[in-house]
Amino acid sequence: MAKEIYSTYPMVKYLRKEALPTALCPGCGGGTVLNAFANAVDQLKIDPRDLVVVSGIGCSAWIASPYFLADTLHTTHGRAIAFATGVKVGLPDKKVVVISGDGDLASIGGNHLIHAARRNIDITVILVNNFIYGMTGGQVAPTTPFGARTTTSPYRNIEHPLQISETVAAAGASYVARWTTAHVYQLIESIKKALTVKGFSLVEVISQCPVQFGRRNRMKEPAEMLRWFLKDSVPISKARNMSPEELEGKFVIGELVNRERPEFTEELNKLIDEVQEHFGLREE
């Protein structure tokens, strides 16, 4: 029955039908992210054979692998961007995309995230932020909102969350945007921009996890979390005129950065050419 339903889905040509239905929990935002990514690829008319999609460990890592029909690498925990860097340096003509979660990319993989942005290597990262370690039991994460409850902060979280998009923008990325799963059309447009920008690009997607986060924070239904996203989202144009106190607990959405900077693999190839010419190693 599930396979019959998927057969009517317009983007099914980008999915591995034999892997369906997905292993994602009912109400998970991962399906929305997969749909947005597939639509962006389709609208840009990108040949999936020109894509390499890398993921790490966690619920969101399953979005690309095994479901997206392209070359995919399902890598070790926190190392998706490190693997993707190697792919881009070795195969610079490929469009390299990382899709994984906040626990994988912003916690154990946070160092790779920051330095890939600093290098401005031409990789697109779609970071799915559901505020929690979903696959391993709902533990507190660096992105868990202040005051939220998790299995390891049952009374409340007393740490303030890492602002991922702002951190990556400050590190030097060419393009950074943040949306929620309640802003699907804007999300698709930002993924399209991220895929076409030269340099490091990040699209952070605030996503619902009703099973591990929602039910511990008085939001038992996925729709309740989506209403929360809509209620507490603030466009970046408005946020610029608000105080930190006014923005506490809000989701600043929109494009944070869209700029031109030298790209790492181009600079690397320039250096290789210079060294080869200096030592007379250039092939005629």
Buried (B, 14 or more C-beta within 10 A) or exposed (E): EEEEEBEEEEBBEBBBEEBBEBEBBEBBBBBBBBBBBBBBBBEEEBEBEEBBBBBBBBBBBBBBBBBBBBBBBBBEBBBBBBBBBEBBBEBBEBBBBBBBBBBBBBBBBBEBBBBBBBBBBBBBBBBBBBBBBBBEEBBBBBBBBEEBBBBBBEEBBEEEBBBBBBBBBBBBBBBBBBBBBBBBEBBBBBBBBBBBBBBBBBBBBBBBBBBBBBBBBEBBEBEBBBEBBEEBBBEBEBBEEEEEEEEEEBBBBBBBBBEEEEBBBBEBEEEEEEEEEEEEEEEE
